[in-house]
Amino acid sequence: MEPVPRSISVHNFNERISEQTVHFHVMAMQDCFFLWVGISATLSSMAVAMCSRFDTVPLSTLILGDKSDTTSCSFAQRLAKKTTKQVFASINIPNNDSQLMLRIEKRIKEEMEAFPDKF
């Protein structure tokens, strides 16, 4: 039996959204990926989500951060459902701007469509 080659693909992109430069960092592995989104270099929250055969809503949990901030969990769930992969998400954006969050999610969707192999 031949060993399966293991690798991590790294993909970075930036977007000017609402007069702020938002940075995106993706590390794709076999059957999962990690997505970090932020304006500055912080890791204040992180969640993981994965699909389950027992429910249509992916399972998720917060690994790091304030339990009252559900942004990373929500993103991870939506991405897990869309990709059927295990998703680690760290969304480090002030959550008081819903328009900014919608534009960030739209930008991630565009990047996933343009570079599906990076996710």
N, CA, C and O atoms as a Tinker XYZ file with bonds, in Angstrom:
   476  protein
     1  N      0.842000   -1.169000    0.000000    73     2
     2  CA     0.000000    0.000000    0.000000    64     1     3
     3  C      0.893000    1.240000    0.000000    63     2     4     5
     4  O      1.798000    1.369000    0.825000    81     3
     5  N      0.623000    2.149000   -0.940000    73     3     6
     6  CA     1.403000    3.376000   -1.033000    64     5     7
     7  C      0.854000    4.413000   -0.058000    63     6     8     9
     8  O     -0.361000    4.545000    0.087000    81     7
     9  N      1.752000    5.158000    0.618000    73     7    10
    10  CA     1.270000    6.223000    1.496000    64     9    11
    11  C      0.665000    7.360000    0.661000    63    10    12    13
    12  O      1.146000    7.683000   -0.425000    81    11
    13  N     -0.378000    7.939000    1.192000    73    11    14
    14  CA    -1.028000    9.061000    0.522000    64    13    15
    15  C     -0.236000   10.327000    0.829000    63    14    16    17
    16  O      0.023000   10.622000    1.996000    81    15
    17  N      0.156000   11.085000   -0.205000    73    15    18
    18  CA     0.903000   12.313000    0.070000    64    17    19
    19  C      0.029000   13.316000    0.824000    63    18    20    21
    20  O     -1.123000   13.550000    0.457000    81    19
    21  N      0.571000   13.885000    1.844000    73    19    22
    22  CA    -0.144000   14.879000    2.655000    64    21    23
    23  C      0.424000   16.257000    2.340000    63    22    24    25
    24  O      1.637000   16.426000    2.212000    81    23
    25  N     -0.439000   17.211000    2.220000    73    23    26
    26  CA     0.033000   18.562000    1.975000    64    25    27
    27  C     -0.993000   19.565000    2.493000    63    26    28    29
    28  O     -2.169000   19.259000    2.689000    81    27
    29  N     -0.493000   20.761000    2.701000    73    27    30
    30  CA    -1.343000   21.883000    3.079000    64    29    31
    31  C     -1.169000   22.946000    2.016000    63    30    32    33
    32  O     -0.056000   23.400000    1.748000    81    31
    33  N     -2.261000   23.333000    1.424000    73    31    34
    34  CA    -2.256000   24.387000    0.418000    64    33    35
    35  C     -2.610000   25.707000    1.113000    63    34    36    37
    36  O     -3.604000   25.788000    1.835000    81    35
    37  N     -1.796000   26.728000    0.892000    73    35    38
    38  CA    -2.035000   28.032000    1.512000    64    37    39
    39  C     -2.455000   29.018000    0.426000    63    38    40    41
    40  O     -1.843000   29.088000   -0.640000    81    39
    41  N     -3.501000   29.771000    0.714000    73    39    42
    42  CA    -4.042000   30.744000   -0.241000    64    41    43
    43  C     -4.396000   32.020000    0.530000    63    42    44    45
    44  O     -5.169000   31.978000    1.487000    81    43
    45  N     -3.831000   33.140000    0.112000    73    43    46
    46  CA    -4.109000   34.427000    0.742000    64    45    47
    47  C     -4.699000   35.388000   -0.281000    63    46    48    49
    48  O     -4.317000   35.372000   -1.451000    81    47
    49  N     -5.624000   36.217000    0.164000    73    47    50
    50  CA    -6.143000   37.282000   -0.690000    64    49    51
    51  C     -6.634000   38.409000    0.204000    63    50    52    53
    52  O     -6.916000   38.197000    1.384000    81    51
    53  N     -6.734000   39.612000   -0.361000    73    51    54
    54  CA    -7.154000   40.810000    0.366000    64    53    55
    55  C     -8.243000   41.497000   -0.442000    63    54    56    57
    56  O     -8.342000   41.323000   -1.657000    81    55
    57  N     -9.046000   42.269000    0.246000    73    55    58
    58  CA   -10.099000   43.026000   -0.425000    64    57    59
    59  C    -10.352000   44.302000    0.362000    63    58    60    61
    60  O    -10.420000   44.285000    1.591000    81    59
    61  N    -10.488000   45.391000   -0.349000    73    59    62
    62  CA   -10.854000   46.666000    0.287000    64    61    63
    63  C    -12.372000   46.682000    0.397000    63    62    64    65
    64  O    -13.069000   46.742000   -0.616000    81    63
    65  N    -12.887000   46.630000    1.623000    73    63    66
    66  CA   -14.322000   46.586000    1.875000    64    65    67
    67  C    -14.663000   47.650000    2.908000    63    66    68    69
    68  O    -14.075000   47.680000    3.989000    81    67
    69  N    -15.592000   48.506000    2.585000    73    67    70
    70  CA   -16.029000   49.565000    3.501000    64    69    71
    71  C    -14.840000   50.364000    4.045000    63    70    72    73
    72  O    -14.731000   50.604000    5.247000    81    71
    73  N    -13.967000   50.763000    3.142000    73    71    74
    74  CA   -12.803000   51.587000    3.467000    64    73    75
    75  C    -11.821000   50.906000    4.420000    63    74    76    77
    76  O    -11.053000   51.581000    5.104000    81    75
    77  N    -11.843000   49.573000    4.468000    73    75    78
    78  CA   -10.904000   48.806000    5.289000    64    77    79
    79  C    -10.330000   47.682000    4.432000    63    78    80    81
    80  O    -11.033000   47.098000    3.606000    81    79
    81  N     -9.068000   47.388000    4.634000    73    79    82
    82  CA    -8.480000   46.240000    3.945000    64    81    83
    83  C     -8.725000   45.009000    4.804000    63    82    84    85
    84  O     -8.263000   44.919000    5.942000    81    83
    85  N     -9.458000   44.069000    4.235000    73    83    86
    86  CA    -9.766000   42.822000    4.925000    64    85    87
    87  C     -8.863000   41.744000    4.346000    63    86    88    89
    88  O     -8.776000   41.582000    3.129000    81    87
    89  N     -8.192000   41.009000    5.228000    73    87    90
    90  CA    -7.265000   39.954000    4.832000    64    89    91
    91  C     -7.934000   38.592000    5.003000    63    90    92    93
    92  O     -8.665000   38.362000    5.966000    81    91
    93  N     -7.672000   37.699000    4.060000    73    91    94
    94  CA    -8.226000   36.352000    4.067000    64    93    95
    95  C     -7.062000   35.367000    3.948000    63    94    96    97
    96  O     -6.171000   35.550000    3.118000    81    95
    97  N     -7.072000   34.341000    4.765000    73    95    98
    98  CA    -6.019000   33.325000    4.752000    64    97    99
    99  C     -6.698000   31.961000    4.794000    63    98   100   101
   100  O     -7.491000   31.685000    5.695000    81    99
   101  N     -6.385000   31.108000    3.817000    73    99   102
   102  CA    -6.984000   29.775000    3.745000    64   101   103
   103  C     -5.868000   28.739000    3.753000    63   102   104   105
   104  O     -4.907000   28.839000    2.990000    81   103
   105  N     -6.005000   27.754000    4.613000    73   103   106
   106  CA    -5.118000   26.593000    4.597000    64   105   107
   107  C     -5.997000   25.380000    4.309000    63   106   108   109
   108  O     -6.807000   24.972000    5.142000    81   107
   109  N     -5.827000   24.820000    3.135000    73   107   110
   110  CA    -6.636000   23.668000    2.728000    64   109   111
   111  C     -5.846000   22.391000    2.936000    63   110   112   113
   112  O     -4.678000   22.289000    2.562000    81   111
   113  N     -6.512000   21.420000    3.542000    73   111   114
   114  CA    -5.939000   20.102000    3.774000    64   113   115
   115  C     -6.885000   19.076000    3.157000    63   114   116   117
   116  O     -7.890000   19.440000    2.545000    81   115
   117  N     -6.574000   17.835000    3.313000    73   115   118
   118  CA    -7.439000   16.800000    2.767000    64   117   119
   119  C     -8.770000   16.797000    3.532000    63   118   120   121
   120  O     -8.793000   16.571000    4.742000    81   119
   121  N     -9.854000   17.045000    2.836000    73   119   122
   122  CA   -11.222000   17.018000    3.378000    64   121   123
   123  C    -11.531000   18.066000    4.441000    63   122   124   125
   124  O    -12.542000   17.949000    5.133000    81   123
   125  N    -10.682000   19.093000    4.592000    73   123   126
   126  CA   -10.994000   20.180000    5.526000    64   125   127
   127  C    -10.195000   21.422000    5.146000    63   126   128   129
   128  O     -9.243000   21.351000    4.368000    81   127
   129  N    -10.594000   22.548000    5.702000    73   127   130
   130  CA    -9.798000   23.759000    5.517000    64   129   131
   131  C     -9.991000   24.700000    6.701000    63   130   132   133
   132  O    -10.971000   24.619000    7.442000    81   131
   133  N     -9.021000   25.591000    6.846000    73   131   134
   134  CA    -9.028000   26.623000    7.878000    64   133   135
   135  C     -9.127000   27.964000    7.170000    63   134   136   137
   136  O     -8.349000   28.244000    6.258000    81   135
   137  N    -10.075000   28.791000    7.581000    73   135   138
   138  CA   -10.250000   30.131000    7.020000    64   137   139
   139  C    -10.092000   31.156000    8.122000    63   138   140   141
   140  O    -10.797000   31.112000    9.130000    81   139
   141  N     -9.163000   32.082000    7.928000    73   139   142
   142  CA    -8.978000   33.206000    8.850000    64   141   143
   143  C     -9.336000   34.471000    8.099000    63   142   144   145
   144  O     -8.888000   34.669000    6.969000    81   143
   145  N    -10.137000   35.332000    8.710000    73   143   146
   146  CA   -10.519000   36.617000    8.134000    64   145   147
   147  C    -10.297000   37.677000    9.198000    63   146   148   149
   148  O    -10.722000   37.514000   10.342000    81   147
   149  N     -9.627000   38.770000    8.822000    73   147   150
   150  CA    -9.412000   39.828000    9.794000    64   149   151
   151  C     -8.904000   41.109000    9.168000    63   150   152   153
   152  O     -8.500000   41.147000    8.006000    81   151
   153  N     -8.938000   42.152000    9.971000    73   151   154
   154  CA    -8.412000   43.455000    9.562000    64   153   155
   155  C     -6.997000   43.615000   10.110000    63   154   156   157
   156  O     -6.148000   44.244000    9.480000    81   155
   157  N     -6.752000   43.047000   11.278000    73   155   158
   158  CA    -5.414000   43.066000   11.873000    64   157   159
   159  C     -5.039000   41.636000   12.266000    63   158   160   161
   160  O     -5.885000   40.743000   12.303000    81   159
   161  N     -3.781000   41.445000   12.550000    73   159   162
   162  CA    -3.251000   40.101000   12.836000    64   161   163
   163  C     -3.621000   39.647000   14.251000    63   162   164   165
   164  O     -2.796000   39.687000   15.164000    81   163
   165  N     -4.870000   39.217000   14.416000    73   163   166
   166  CA    -5.331000   38.685000   15.702000    64   165   167
   167  C     -6.087000   37.376000   15.459000    63   166   168   169
   168  O     -6.633000   37.138000   14.382000    81   167
   169  N     -6.097000   36.560000   16.472000    73   167   170
   170  CA    -6.874000   35.319000   16.448000    64   169   171
   171  C     -7.706000   35.330000   17.726000    63   170   172   173
   172  O     -7.346000   34.718000   18.731000    81   171
   173  N     -8.835000   36.047000   17.658000    73   171   174
   174  CA    -9.641000   36.222000   18.863000    64   173   175
   175  C    -10.753000   35.182000   18.991000    63   174   176   177
   176  O    -11.306000   34.988000   20.074000    81   175
   177  N    -11.075000   34.521000   17.891000    73   175   178
   178  CA   -12.088000   33.467000   17.965000    64   177   179
   179  C    -11.790000   32.415000   16.904000    63   178   180   181
   180  O    -11.190000   32.705000   15.869000    81   179
   181  N    -12.219000   31.194000   17.180000    73   179   182
   182  CA   -12.088000   30.119000   16.196000    64   181   183
   183  C    -13.161000   29.083000   16.484000    63   182   184   185
   184  O    -13.427000   28.739000   17.636000    81   183
   185  N    -13.769000   28.597000   15.415000    73   183   186
   186  CA   -14.822000   27.583000   15.531000    64   185   187
   187  C    -14.551000   26.479000   14.524000    63   186   188   189
   188  O    -13.807000   26.661000   13.561000    81   187
   189  N    -15.164000   25.340000   14.764000    73   187   190
   190  CA   -15.087000   24.223000   13.829000    64   189   191
   191  C    -16.505000   23.738000   13.560000    63   190   192   193
   192  O    -17.356000   23.735000   14.449000    81   191
   193  N    -16.741000   23.330000   12.315000    73   191   194
   194  CA   -18.059000   22.789000   11.933000    64   193   195
   195  C    -17.862000   21.655000   10.950000    63   194   196   197
   196  O    -16.909000   21.638000   10.170000    81   195
   197  N    -18.787000   20.705000   11.006000    73   195   198
   198  CA   -18.752000   19.582000   10.067000    64   197   199
   199  C    -20.159000   19.054000    9.859000    63   198   200   201
   200  O    -21.021000   19.166000   10.730000    81   199
   201  N    -20.368000   18.485000    8.704000    73   199   202
   202  CA   -21.672000   17.918000    8.381000    64   201   203
   203  C    -21.879000   16.619000    9.156000    63   202   204   205
   204  O    -20.929000   15.926000    9.522000    81   203
   205  N    -23.139000   16.321000    9.387000    73   203   206
   206  CA   -23.522000   15.099000   10.088000    64   205   207
   207  C    -24.611000   14.403000    9.281000    63   206   208   209
   208  O    -25.463000   15.061000    8.685000    81   207
   209  N    -24.582000   13.106000    9.263000    73   207   210
   210  CA   -25.639000   12.382000    8.556000    64   209   211
   211  C    -26.948000   12.377000    9.345000    63   210   212   213
   212  O    -27.983000   11.959000    8.826000    81   211
   213  N    -26.907000   12.837000   10.587000    73   211   214
   214  CA   -28.085000   12.828000   11.445000    64   213   215
   215  C    -28.874000   14.131000   11.430000    63   214   216   217
   216  O    -29.978000   14.194000   11.970000    81   215
   217  N    -28.310000   15.181000   10.808000    73   215   218
   218  CA   -28.984000   16.478000   10.806000    64   217   219
   219  C    -28.560000   17.256000    9.568000    63   218   220   221
   220  O    -27.442000   17.090000    9.081000    81   219
   221  N    -29.444000   18.100000    9.060000    73   219   222
   222  CA   -29.101000   18.915000    7.894000    64   221   223
   223  C    -28.239000   20.117000    8.273000    63   222   224   225
   224  O    -27.533000   20.666000    7.427000    81   223
   225  N    -28.294000   20.527000    9.533000    73   223   226
   226  CA   -27.475000   21.635000   10.015000    64   225   227
   227  C    -26.137000   21.073000   10.499000    63   226   228   229
   228  O    -26.116000   20.184000   11.351000    81   227
   229  N    -25.022000   21.580000    9.969000    73   227   230
   230  CA   -23.726000   21.068000   10.419000    64   229   231
   231  C    -23.511000   21.291000   11.916000    63   230   232   233
   232  O    -23.968000   22.282000   12.486000    81   231
   233  N    -22.815000   20.357000   12.529000    73   231   234
   234  CA   -22.429000   20.491000   13.932000    64   233   235
   235  C    -21.345000   21.545000   14.032000    63   234   236   237
   236  O    -20.509000   21.649000   13.134000    81   235
   237  N    -21.335000   22.330000   15.100000    73   235   238
   238  CA   -20.283000   23.334000   15.266000    64   237   239
   239  C    -20.031000   23.574000   16.739000    63   238   240   241
   240  O    -20.891000   23.346000   17.591000    81   239
   241  N    -18.825000   24.040000   17.011000    73   239   242
   242  CA   -18.474000   24.436000   18.365000    64   241   243
   243  C    -17.409000   25.510000   18.310000    63   242   244   245
   244  O    -16.603000   25.561000   17.381000    81   243
   245  N    -17.417000   26.360000   19.310000    73   243   246
   246  CA   -16.413000   27.406000   19.435000    64   245   247
   247  C    -15.198000   26.818000   20.140000    63   246   248   249
   248  O    -15.323000   26.245000   21.222000    81   247
   249  N    -14.037000   26.956000   19.540000    73   247   250
   250  CA   -12.794000   26.442000   20.119000    64   249   251
   251  C    -12.102000   27.512000   20.940000    63   250   252   253
   252  O    -11.505000   27.225000   21.977000    81   251
   253  N    -12.186000   28.753000   20.469000    73   251   254
   254  CA   -11.480000   29.865000   21.090000    64   253   255
   255  C    -12.327000   31.113000   20.991000    63   254   256   257
   256  O    -12.895000   31.395000   19.936000    81   255
   257  N    -12.420000   31.863000   22.067000    73   255   258
   258  CA   -13.084000   33.162000   22.015000    64   257   259
   259  C    -14.311000   33.274000   22.889000    63   258   260   261
   260  O    -14.636000   32.374000   23.664000    81   259
   261  N    -14.986000   34.402000   22.746000    73   259   262
   262  CA   -16.165000   34.766000   23.524000    64   261   263
   263  C    -17.377000   33.979000   23.030000    63   262   264   265
   264  O    -17.732000   34.062000   21.854000    81   263
   265  N    -18.002000   33.230000   23.905000    73   263   266
   266  CA   -19.146000   32.384000   23.536000    64   265   267
   267  C    -20.343000   33.186000   23.038000    63   266   268   269
   268  O    -21.190000   32.648000   22.324000    81   267
   269  N    -20.425000   34.457000   23.402000    73   267   270
   270  CA   -21.556000   35.265000   22.948000    64   269   271
   271  C    -21.388000   35.738000   21.503000    63   270   272   273
   272  O    -22.358000   36.180000   20.888000    81   271
   273  N    -20.174000   35.651000   20.951000    73   271   274
   274  CA   -19.928000   36.025000   19.559000    64   273   275
   275  C    -20.026000   34.764000   18.700000    63   274   276   277
   276  O    -19.132000   33.918000   18.725000    81   275
   277  N    -21.093000   34.648000   17.958000    73   275   278
   278  CA   -21.358000   33.438000   17.165000    64   277   279
   279  C    -20.902000   33.557000   15.713000    63   278   280   281
   280  O    -21.206000   32.686000   14.898000    81   279
   281  N    -20.184000   34.615000   15.385000    73   279   282
   282  CA   -19.798000   34.864000   13.997000    64   281   283
   283  C    -18.978000   33.720000   13.408000    63   282   284   285
   284  O    -19.302000   33.224000   12.329000    81   283
   285  N    -17.929000   33.298000   14.096000    73   283   286
   286  CA   -17.073000   32.228000   13.564000    64   285   287
   287  C    -17.842000   30.915000   13.424000    63   286   288   289
   288  O    -17.673000   30.198000   12.439000    81   287
   289  N    -18.689000   30.600000   14.413000    73   287   290
   290  CA   -19.501000   29.373000   14.333000    64   289   291
   291  C    -20.458000   29.420000   13.147000    63   290   292   293
   292  O    -20.607000   28.434000   12.425000    81   291
   293  N    -21.096000   30.548000   12.949000    73   291   294
   294  CA   -22.054000   30.692000   11.846000    64   293   295
   295  C    -21.360000   30.552000   10.493000    63   294   296   297
   296  O    -21.850000   29.862000    9.600000    81   295
   297  N    -20.217000   31.217000   10.356000    73   295   298
   298  CA   -19.461000   31.101000    9.107000    64   297   299
   299  C    -19.036000   29.659000    8.875000    63   298   300   301
   300  O    -19.198000   29.130000    7.776000    81   299
   301  N    -18.497000   29.027000    9.902000    73   299   302
   302  CA   -18.020000   27.641000    9.768000    64   301   303
   303  C    -19.172000   26.725000    9.363000    63   302   304   305
   304  O    -18.996000   25.855000    8.510000    81   303
   305  N    -20.338000   26.907000    9.958000    73   303   306
   306  CA   -21.498000   26.076000    9.608000    64   305   307
   307  C    -21.907000   26.261000    8.152000    63   306   308   309
   308  O    -22.136000   25.283000    7.440000    81   307
   309  N    -21.998000   27.509000    7.711000    73   307   310
   310  CA   -22.416000   27.761000    6.332000    64   309   311
   311  C    -21.395000   27.207000    5.334000    63   310   312   313
   312  O    -21.768000   26.654000    4.299000    81   311
   313  N    -20.108000   27.358000    5.652000    73   311   314
   314  CA   -19.071000   26.841000    4.754000    64   313   315
   315  C    -19.039000   25.315000    4.758000    63   314   316   317
   316  O    -18.824000   24.700000    3.714000    81   315
   317  N    -19.249000   24.706000    5.910000    73   315   318
   318  CA   -19.286000   23.243000    5.985000    64   317   319
   319  C    -20.452000   22.701000    5.160000    63   318   320   321
   320  O    -20.312000   21.701000    4.456000    81   319
   321  N    -21.580000   23.355000    5.249000    73   319   322
   322  CA   -22.749000   22.910000    4.481000    64   321   323
   323  C    -22.505000   23.067000    2.983000    63   322   324   325
   324  O    -22.875000   22.196000    2.195000    81   323
   325  N    -21.885000   24.176000    2.593000    73   323   326
   326  CA   -21.619000   24.439000    1.179000    64   325   327
   327  C    -20.581000   23.475000    0.603000    63   326   328   329
   328  O    -20.718000   23.024000   -0.534000    81   327
   329  N    -19.545000   23.159000    1.382000    73   327   330
   330  CA   -18.433000   22.360000    0.856000    64   329   331
   331  C    -18.481000   20.889000    1.263000    63   330   332   333
   332  O    -17.773000   20.067000    0.680000    81   331
   333  N    -19.297000   20.547000    2.243000    73   331   334
   334  CA   -19.357000   19.225000    2.877000    64   333   335
   335  C    -18.011000   18.805000    3.473000    63   334   336   337
   336  O    -17.726000   17.614000    3.600000    81   335
   337  N    -17.194000   19.783000    3.834000    73   335   338
   338  CA   -15.899000   19.522000    4.464000    64   337   339
   339  C    -15.939000   19.980000    5.915000    63   338   340   341
   340  O    -16.822000   20.737000    6.319000    81   339
   341  N    -14.985000   19.516000    6.678000    73   339   342
   342  CA   -14.800000   20.043000    8.022000    64   341   343
   343  C    -14.155000   21.417000    7.865000    63   342   344   345
   344  O    -13.180000   21.569000    7.129000    81   343
   345  N    -14.697000   22.411000    8.554000    73   343   346
   346  CA   -14.232000   23.785000    8.391000    64   345   347
   347  C    -13.849000   24.370000    9.746000    63   346   348   349
   348  O    -14.622000   24.324000   10.702000    81   347
   349  N    -12.651000   24.915000    9.803000    73   347   350
   350  CA   -12.202000   25.709000   10.944000    64   349   351
   351  C    -12.274000   27.155000   10.484000    63   350   352   353
   352  O    -11.698000   27.500000    9.452000    81   351
   353  N    -12.963000   28.001000   11.220000    73   351   354
   354  CA   -13.120000   29.397000   10.811000    64   353   355
   355  C    -12.769000   30.323000   11.956000    63   354   356   357
   356  O    -13.154000   30.102000   13.104000    81   355
   357  N    -12.033000   31.358000   11.619000    73   355   358
   358  CA   -11.682000   32.395000   12.576000    64   357   359
   359  C    -12.007000   33.738000   11.936000    63   358   360   361
   360  O    -11.275000   34.221000   11.072000    81   359
   361  N    -13.103000   34.327000   12.364000    73   359   362
   362  CA   -13.570000   35.595000   11.798000    64   361   363
   363  C    -13.306000   36.676000   12.841000    63   362   364   365
   364  O    -13.982000   36.739000   13.868000    81   363
   365  N    -12.334000   37.513000   12.574000    73   363   366
   366  CA   -11.866000   38.522000   13.530000    64   365   367
   367  C    -12.212000   39.919000   13.031000    63   366   368   369
   368  O    -11.336000   40.736000   12.745000    81   367
   369  N    -13.499000   40.165000   12.937000    73   367   370
   370  CA   -14.050000   41.418000   12.438000    64   369   371
   371  C    -15.033000   41.920000   13.487000    63   370   372   373
   372  O    -15.790000   41.126000   14.046000    81   371
   373  N    -15.038000   43.234000   13.767000    73   371   374
   374  CA   -16.069000   43.741000   14.687000    64   373   375
   375  C    -17.454000   43.380000   14.162000    63   374   376   377
   376  O    -17.796000   43.706000   13.025000    81   375
   377  N    -18.250000   42.703000   14.993000    73   375   378
   378  CA   -19.529000   42.168000   14.509000    64   377   379
   379  C    -20.676000   43.160000   14.562000    63   378   380   381
   380  O    -21.835000   42.767000   14.436000    81   379
   381  N    -20.376000   44.431000   14.745000    73   379   382
   382  CA   -21.454000   45.419000   14.792000    64   381   383
   383  C    -21.774000   45.994000   13.405000    63   382   384   385
   384  O    -22.649000   46.852000   13.289000    81   383
   385  N    -21.092000   45.544000   12.370000    73   383   386
   386  CA   -21.335000   46.032000   11.015000    64   385   387
   387  C    -21.833000   44.884000   10.137000    63   386   388   389
   388  O    -21.034000   44.160000    9.544000    81   387
   389  N    -23.140000   44.724000   10.058000    73   387   390
   390  CA   -23.711000   43.600000    9.307000    64   389   391
   391  C    -23.447000   43.729000    7.810000    63   390   392   393
   392  O    -23.290000   42.713000    7.133000    81   391
   393  N    -23.394000   44.936000    7.281000    73   391   394
   394  CA   -23.104000   45.122000    5.861000    64   393   395
   395  C    -21.688000   44.659000    5.529000    63   394   396   397
   396  O    -21.460000   44.053000    4.482000    81   395
   397  N    -20.746000   44.940000    6.414000    73   395   398
   398  CA   -19.374000   44.486000    6.223000    64   397   399
   399  C    -19.319000   42.962000    6.210000    63   398   400   401
   400  O    -18.629000   42.370000    5.379000    81   399
   401  N    -20.045000   42.327000    7.128000    73   399   402
   402  CA   -20.047000   40.868000    7.198000    64   401   403
   403  C    -20.659000   40.257000    5.929000    63   402   404   405
   404  O    -20.165000   39.243000    5.437000    81   403
   405  N    -21.711000   40.852000    5.404000    73   403   406
   406  CA   -22.326000   40.351000    4.172000    64   405   407
   407  C    -21.366000   40.470000    2.995000    63   406   408   409
   408  O    -21.284000   39.566000    2.164000    81   407
   409  N    -20.646000   41.576000    2.923000    73   407   410
   410  CA   -19.692000   41.772000    1.829000    64   409   411
   411  C    -18.503000   40.820000    1.968000    63   410   412   413
   412  O    -17.962000   40.357000    0.964000    81   411
   413  N    -18.099000   40.530000    3.189000    73   411   414
   414  CA   -17.012000   39.561000    3.417000    64   413   415
   415  C    -17.457000   38.176000    2.959000    63   414   416   417
   416  O    -16.713000   37.469000    2.280000    81   415
   417  N    -18.665000   37.798000    3.334000    73   415   418
   418  CA   -19.176000   36.484000    2.937000    64   417   419
   419  C    -19.300000   36.384000    1.416000    63   418   420   421
   420  O    -19.007000   35.340000    0.834000    81   419
   421  N    -19.732000   37.463000    0.780000    73   419   422
   422  CA   -19.830000   37.478000   -0.679000    64   421   423
   423  C    -18.442000   37.319000   -1.297000    63   422   424   425
   424  O    -18.280000   36.599000   -2.282000    81   423
   425  N    -17.457000   37.981000   -0.731000    73   423   426
   426  CA   -16.094000   37.887000   -1.274000    64   425   427
   427  C    -15.531000   36.473000   -1.137000    63   426   428   429
   428  O    -14.850000   35.985000   -2.039000    81   427
   429  N    -15.812000   35.818000   -0.017000    73   427   430
   430  CA   -15.376000   34.426000    0.180000    64   429   431
   431  C    -16.031000   33.530000   -0.863000    63   430   432   433
   432  O    -15.370000   32.665000   -1.440000    81   431
   433  N    -17.312000   33.725000   -1.108000    73   431   434
   434  CA   -18.036000   32.930000   -2.107000    64   433   435
   435  C    -17.414000   33.114000   -3.488000    63   434   436   437
   436  O    -17.223000   32.142000   -4.219000    81   435
   437  N    -17.096000   34.366000   -3.846000    73   435   438
   438  CA   -16.463000   34.635000   -5.140000    64   437   439
   439  C    -15.119000   33.913000   -5.252000    63   438   440   441
   440  O    -14.803000   33.344000   -6.297000    81   439
   441  N    -14.340000   33.938000   -4.190000    73   439   442
   442  CA   -13.025000   33.296000   -4.198000    64   441   443
   443  C    -13.166000   31.777000   -4.295000    63   442   444   445
   444  O    -12.380000   31.117000   -4.974000    81   443
   445  N    -14.163000   31.232000   -3.619000    73   443   446
   446  CA   -14.404000   29.782000   -3.682000    64   445   447
   447  C    -14.807000   29.355000   -5.088000    63   446   448   449
   448  O    -14.424000   28.278000   -5.545000    81   447
   449  N    -15.575000   30.192000   -5.775000    73   447   450
   450  CA   -15.971000   29.878000   -7.144000    64   449   451
   451  C    -14.798000   30.007000   -8.105000    63   450   452   453
   452  O    -14.676000   29.217000   -9.041000    81   451
   453  N    -13.937000   30.991000   -7.886000    73   451   454
   454  CA   -12.791000   31.211000   -8.770000    64   453   455
   455  C    -11.680000   30.192000   -8.537000    63   454   456   457
   456  O    -11.004000   29.783000   -9.480000    81   455
   457  N    -11.489000   29.780000   -7.277000    73   455   458
   458  CA   -10.403000   28.866000   -6.910000    64   457   459
   459  C    -10.911000   27.735000   -6.019000    63   458   460   461
   460  O    -10.530000   27.664000   -4.851000    81   459
   461  N    -11.759000   26.853000   -6.537000    73   459   462
   462  CA   -12.332000   25.799000   -5.692000    64   461   463
   463  C    -11.290000   24.851000   -5.100000    63   462   464   465
   464  O    -11.512000   24.271000   -4.037000    81   463
   465  N    -10.164000   24.692000   -5.775000    73   463   466
   466  CA    -9.116000   23.796000   -5.275000    64   465   467
   467  C     -8.376000   24.372000   -4.067000    63   466   468   469
   468  O     -7.610000   23.657000   -3.422000    81   467
   469  N     -8.589000   25.633000   -3.753000    73   467   470
   470  CA    -7.914000   26.273000   -2.615000    64   469   471
   471  C     -8.701000   26.124000   -1.316000    63   470   472   473
   472  O     -8.241000   26.539000   -0.252000    81   471
   473  N     -9.892000   25.527000   -1.411000    73   471   474
   474  CA   -10.749000   25.384000   -0.235000    64   473   475
   475  C    -11.047000   23.923000    0.049000    63   474   476
   476  O    -11.757000   23.613000    1.006000    81   475
